[in-house]
Amino acid sequence: MNYPDQWTQKEFLEAKRDLAKEKIAVVLIDTILSPIEKALTTVFNPHELKVYPDGSVFVFYCDSGKATLDRLQEYKDRFPTMHCISLKGGRGYWRKNMMLIDEEE
């Protein structure tokens, strides 16, 4: 699968749901030491992130999404076996009550 450089919150939630079915980890990574309310986040720590299996998807966020997009190549170089993506709009655009509703229900 080809991954873009950025995902919106909706794209992140959809990918997390869909890739979980394929047993692919999608990890939301906090680069600013400010967790997002009602979201499972992991603090950026390269040593701890190495425990994830190859092919995992790392979604990095900051306050606005600009810094993580600017540093995206650095993350890709640091984690060459992972897929690195920036969260568009960062923490500022995150809607804590947004959820996916399956149309089949």
PyMOL commands that set and color helices and strands:
alter all, ss='L'
color gray80, all
select helices_A, chain A and resi 9-21+46-49+66-70+72-78+90-93
alter helices_A, ss='H'
color red, helices_A
select strands_A, chain A and resi 6-7+26-30+41-43+57-61+83-87
alter strands_A, ss='S'
color yellow, strands_A
deselect
rebuild
show_as cartoon
